[in-house]
Amino acid sequence: MAEATRRAVLLGAGALAVSAAAPPPLAWDFTFTSIEDGTLSLAQFKGRALLVVNTASFCGFTYQYKGLEALHTQLSPKGLTVVGVPSQDFDQESDSNAKVKQFCEGIYGIQFPLAGLTHVKGAQAHPFYRWVHDTKDWEPAWNFNKVLIGRDGRIAGLFSSWSAPDGVKLRGAIGQALDATA
């Protein structure tokens, strides 16, 4: 019996050592393919607040591109970066990165970084969205859902499509994220 107890204690100590050695992931650990087929590493934004938004060109919420670009333009000097993640998961996006880029830049003048077409939900979800799901038990329920990342790389808020870029709740959360230190 004493040997079984000793083994249990040793196994428990080993598990603690493994979990202590591997810190939980942060947003900076993730990389997307960019809209131009290059790399969009979130590590380049370390220390900034991020608003990561799954987008679609042919959705009833597509008008939010205008507000997202305004947020990015107004608050970028204070430390916010908006990141668009086009997704066809809800059947409302173009079938190529080139078409998405042309739409976003041509119609809405988007200057914030855009990922290439990306899965945001389910078994095929991008690792960033799997991390959000595993951390907060949340995944986008529709287009233009928003994940706010604090300056520390942790999830600071989750917002539905109905949370408009100029809405009080979202703007308040962004303000808190910008006021926090990394």
RAZI-V168636 format. One line per field, one symbol per residue. ss: DSSP state (@ for helix, = for strand, . for the rest). psi: psi as a letter, one per 30 degrees, with the letter a starting at -180 (. if undefined). A space follows every 50 residues. Layout:
# RAZI-V168636
ss = ???
psi = ???
This chain:
# RAZI-V168636
ss = .@@@@@@@@@@@@@@@@@@@@.....@@@.====....===@@@@...== =====........@@@@@@@@@@@@@@@.=======..........@@@@ @@@@@@@@....===...........@@@@@@@@@@.........====. ....=====........@@@@@@@@@@@@...
psi = eeeeeeeeeeeeeeeeeeeffjlllleffkklklfggakjkfffgkflkk jkkklkfhlfgfffeeeeeeeeeefeffgkkkjkikkgfghgllgleeee eeeeeeefhkflkkllkkkflafgkkeefeeeeeeghklkfllhlkjkkl ffglkflkklefjlfgleeeeeeeeeeefll.
